[in-house]
Amino acid sequence: MAAFSTTLHLVVSRQPQPGPWAWELAGQLLAVGGSLQHEQWQLAMAVARSDAWFLHDRP
């Protein structure tokens, strides 16, 4: 994990399985990354398939 001003970069070794775990994580990421422009279901699909996430919460 790295944090720079309003950005957060996360690298994971184990993605959540598609389904409830990915849905819950997507909701948490949406709460932290207020500038995300995706629906929760889209983000849930993305986090289950990728191992690096970049969040930016613009003021």
ROSE-4610 file (N, C-alpha, C; in Angstrom, 1 decimal, always signed):
// ROSE-4610
residu = [M/M/M/A/A/A/A/A/A/F/F/F/S/S/S/T/T/T/T/T/T/L/L/L/H/H/H/L/L/L/V/V/V/V/V/V/S/S/S/R/R/R/Q/Q/Q/P/P/P/Q/Q/Q/P/P/P/G/G/G/P/P/P/W/W/W/A/A/A/W/W/W/E/E/E/L/L/L/A/A/A/G/G/G/Q/Q/Q/L/L/L/L/L/L/A/A/A/V/V/V/G/G/G/G/G/G/S/S/S/L/L/L/Q/Q/Q/H/H/H/E/E/E/Q/Q/Q/W/W/W/Q/Q/Q/L/L/L/A/A/A/M/M/M/A/A/A/V/V/V/A/A/A/R/R/R/S/S/S/D/D/D/A/A/A/W/W/W/F/F/F/L/L/L/H/H/H/D/D/D/R/R/R/P/P/P]
num = [1/1/1/2/2/2/3/3/3/4/4/4/5/5/5/6/6/6/7/7/7/8/8/8/9/9/9/10/10/10/11/11/11/12/12/12/13/13/13/14/14/14/15/15/15/16/16/16/17/17/17/18/18/18/19/19/19/20/20/20/21/21/21/22/22/22/23/23/23/24/24/24/25/25/25/26/26/26/27/27/27/28/28/28/29/29/29/30/30/30/31/31/31/32/32/32/33/33/33/34/34/34/35/35/35/36/36/36/37/37/37/38/38/38/39/39/39/40/40/40/41/41/41/42/42/42/43/43/43/44/44/44/45/45/45/46/46/46/47/47/47/48/48/48/49/49/49/50/50/50/51/51/51/52/52/52/53/53/53/54/54/54/55/55/55/56/56/56/57/57/57/58/58/58/59/59/59]
x = [+0.8/+0.0/+0.9/+0.5/+1.2/+0.1/+0.4/-0.6/+0.2/-0.4/+0.2/-1.0/-0.9/-1.9/-3.3/-4.0/-5.4/-5.5/-4.4/-4.4/-4.0/-4.5/-4.1/-3.9/-2.7/-2.4/-2.3/-3.1/-3.1/-2.7/-1.8/-1.4/-1.8/-2.5/-3.0/-2.5/-2.3/-1.9/-3.0/-4.2/-5.4/-6.6/-7.1/-8.3/-9.5/-10.6/-11.8/-12.5/-13.1/-13.9/-15.1/-15.5/-16.7/-17.9/-18.7/-19.9/-19.9/-20.4/-20.6/-19.3/-18.1/-16.9/-16.5/-16.6/-16.2/-17.2/-18.5/-19.5/-19.2/-18.9/-18.6/-17.4/-16.3/-15.1/-15.4/-16.1/-16.4/-17.2/-18.1/-18.8/-17.8/-16.9/-15.9/-15.0/-14.6/-13.7/-14.5/-15.7/-16.5/-16.7/-16.7/-16.8/-15.5/-14.4/-13.1/-12.7/-12.9/-12.5/-13.7/-14.1/-15.3/-15.3/-14.2/-14.2/-14.4/-14.6/-14.8/-16.1/-16.1/-17.2/-17.9/-17.8/-18.4/-19.5/-20.4/-21.4/-20.7/-21.3/-20.7/-20.5/-21.5/-21.3/-20.1/-19.9/-18.7/-17.4/-17.4/-16.2/-16.0/-17.0/-16.9/-16.3/-16.7/-16.1/-14.7/-14.3/-12.9/-12.0/-12.4/-11.5/-11.3/-12.3/-12.1/-11.1/-10.8/-10.0/-8.6/-8.4/-7.1/-6.4/-5.1/-4.3/-3.7/-4.0/-3.6/-4.7/-5.0/-6.1/-5.6/-6.0/-5.6/-6.9/-6.9/-8.1/-7.6/-8.5/-8.2/-9.5/-9.4/-10.5/-10.3/-10.8/-10.5/-11.4/-10.8/-11.6/-12.7]
y = [-1.2/+0.0/+1.2/+2.2/+3.5/+4.6/+5.7/+6.8/+8.1/+8.8/+10.1/+11.1/+12.1/+13.1/+12.6/+12.6/+12.1/+10.8/+10.1/+8.8/+7.7/+6.5/+5.3/+4.2/+3.5/+2.5/+1.2/+0.2/-1.1/-2.2/-3.1/-4.3/-5.5/-6.4/-7.5/-8.9/-9.8/-11.1/-12.1/-11.8/-12.6/-11.8/-11.8/-11.1/-11.8/-11.1/-11.7/-12.6/-13.6/-14.4/-13.6/-13.8/-13.1/-13.5/-12.5/-12.8/-11.9/-12.3/-11.5/-10.8/-11.5/-10.9/-9.7/-9.9/-8.9/-7.7/-8.0/-7.0/-6.1/-6.8/-6.0/-5.1/-5.7/-4.9/-3.7/-3.9/-2.9/-1.7/-2.1/-1.0/-0.3/-1.0/-0.3/+0.6/+0.1/+1.0/+2.2/+2.1/+3.2/+4.2/+3.8/+4.7/+5.5/+4.8/+5.5/+6.3/+5.8/+6.4/+7.2/+8.3/+9.0/+9.5/+9.5/+9.9/+8.8/+7.6/+6.4/+6.7/+6.4/+6.6/+5.4/+4.3/+3.0/+2.6/+1.8/+1.2/+0.1/-0.2/-1.2/-2.6/-3.0/-4.3/-4.3/-3.2/-3.1/-3.2/-2.5/-2.5/-3.9/-4.5/-5.9/-6.9/-6.7/-7.6/-7.3/-6.0/-5.6/-6.1/-5.9/-6.3/-7.8/-8.6/-10.0/-10.5/-9.6/-10.0/-9.3/-8.3/-7.6/-7.7/-7.4/-7.5/-6.1/-5.1/-3.7/-2.8/-2.0/-1.0/+0.4/+1.3/+2.7/+3.5/+4.2/+5.0/+6.4/+7.3/+8.7/+9.4/+10.1/+10.9/+12.4/+12.9/+14.3/+15.2/+16.3/+17.2/+17.9]
z = [+0.0/+0.0/+0.0/-0.7/-0.8/-0.8/-0.1/+0.0/-0.4/-1.3/-1.8/-1.9/-1.0/-1.0/-1.0/-2.1/-2.2/-2.9/-3.1/-3.8/-2.9/-3.2/-2.4/-3.5/-3.4/-4.3/-3.5/-3.9/-3.2/-4.1/-3.6/-4.4/-3.5/-4.0/-3.3/-3.8/-2.9/-3.4/-3.5/-3.0/-3.0/-3.3/-4.5/-4.8/-4.2/-3.9/-3.4/-4.5/-4.2/-5.1/-5.6/-6.9/-7.3/-6.4/-6.2/-5.3/-4.1/-3.0/-1.8/-1.3/-1.4/-0.9/-1.8/-3.1/-4.0/-3.9/-3.7/-3.6/-2.4/-1.3/+0.0/-0.2/-0.7/-0.9/-1.9/-2.9/-3.8/-3.1/-2.2/-1.4/-0.6/+0.0/+0.9/+0.1/-1.1/-2.0/-2.5/-2.8/-3.2/-2.1/-0.8/+0.3/+0.5/+0.2/+0.4/-0.8/-2.0/-3.3/-3.8/-3.2/-3.6/-5.0/-5.8/-7.1/-8.1/-7.7/-8.6/-9.4/-10.7/-11.6/-12.0/-11.2/-11.6/-10.7/-11.1/-10.3/-9.4/-8.3/-7.4/-8.0/-8.9/-9.5/-10.5/-11.2/-12.1/-11.3/-10.2/-9.4/-8.7/-8.3/-7.8/-8.8/-10.0/-11.1/-11.3/-11.2/-11.4/-10.3/-9.1/-8.0/-7.9/-8.4/-8.4/-9.5/-10.4/-11.5/-11.6/-10.7/-10.7/-9.4/-9.5/-8.2/-7.8/-8.5/-8.1/-8.3/-7.2/-7.3/-6.9/-7.6/-7.5/-7.2/-6.0/-5.6/-5.5/-6.0/-5.9/-5.4/-4.4/-3.8/-4.0/-5.1/-5.4/-4.5/-4.0/-3.2/-4.0]
